[in-house]
């Protein structure tokens, strides 16, 4: 490296350099003052190696991109890197995720943030950062007005630091991507978060899944969303928002111009919550991804969603599994699905559609020629339903995954399915396990799959 003084891009990721290897690397870095891109991710580098890299960085004022993710630098390593960044004015992208830097490391790194005012992308996920570290980072954010992407997911952030985080967000008005999933913000933490959201009108991606947020927290988030017309991606899955929280979110989404990704799975919103989500047309017209699984929406919720989903002509992914939807609700969904020609993924597993629902759904999927994934397992479908499905899947020439396991399909139903499979040449995964299929049904399936 001493002879390539004009080197601008160095990628050594996915090796096994370790702390010892950084001795020579640090020396070489001091000879490459024009280096702009440095990737040392996944190299088993610890705190000692990070210290050496920090020393080498002091001579690289031009660095724009730094990736040390998936190493073991810890809190001491974060401190050393922070010192190394003192002379790097234009650093824009920093990846220190999966490094176990903890609260102390986050505080140390925040000191260096005062010198990297041009930073746009910061990833500190999977680092055991708690409230103390988050408070330090919030102060650092006050010096980074250009920040657009912030990932603090999979840490130990609680409600105590959320208020401070909002203060930091007030200074990053260009923020577009915020990921705080897998923390413990809770309802109390959403007080500060809501205030911060009101200061980030350009936010496009918001992930607050798995945060122990209930209906009160959902209400505050809904208020914060009223200022974010640009939001495209919203994930609040695996919380406890219930029907009241779903209603609050629906009101918050009223001003969102074109939401494309919505995940509210595992929230027990029920049929009332499903109705709230679907009642505003502006929430549905741009959707490409919708996951409302594990919500107990039942036939009533499915029927209402079906009517609203008919305007979701751009929808590609729909998951309504584990929802206690019966034959009436499934027949309604079939009518809505018929209006989604671009649908590629449909999961209605773990419901109770029975044969009547399968018949109605079959009519709907005939109008979804792009469907690639269809899961109807655990639905009490028997021979009549299987026969109807076979007619529907004949239109699915792009189908790759079909799961009708854990039903009540017997020989006649399997034979019918086999005839439908003749029209699915791209099928890669077929699961018909846990049914009542005998040798005759197996022969029928095999014929459809051209197995001799």
Secondary structure, 3 states (H helix, E strand, C coil): CCCCCCCCEEECCCCCCHHHHHHHHHHHHCCCCCCCEEECCCCCCEHHHHHHHHHHHCCCCCCCEEECCCCECHHHHHHHHHHHHHHCCCCCEEECCCCCCHHHHHHHHHHHHCCCCCCCEEECCCCCCCHHHHHHHHHHHCCCCCCCEEECCCCCCEHHHHHHHHHHHCCCCCCCEEECCCCECHHHHHHHHHHHHCCCCCCCEEECCCCCCEHHHHHHHHHHHCCCCCCCEEECCCCECHHHHHHHHHHHHHHCCCCCEEECCCCCCHHHHHHHHHCCHHHHCCCCEEECCCCCCHHHHHHHHHHHHCCCCCCCEEECCCCCCCHHHHHHHHHHHCCCCCCCEEECCCCCCHHHHHHHHHHHHCCCCCCCEEECCCCCCCHHHHHHHHHHHCCCCCCCEEECCCCCCCHHHHHHHHHHHCCCCCCCEEECCCCCCCHHHHHHHHHHCCCC
